[in-house]
């Protein structure tokens, strides 16, 4: 008999393609973060890539 483990607070991996427009020659930067939801995942990068 197998036991299925379930997490009480699931985490997801979010991958964003971001462009820092404050630099003279912007490049696309791939950002990866682990969070419970998309809004929470965007918070740490929102200041730099807004």
C-alpha angles and dihedrals in degrees: 000000000000127000117218114213116214126189118229090213110031119207126208133197113237121195119197131185106216136181120204101216095185093077123081096240107032120205132191111256123194112220125192124192139169116227145140093246143008095254092053090046092055096050099080094049099037095087095053100037101034 
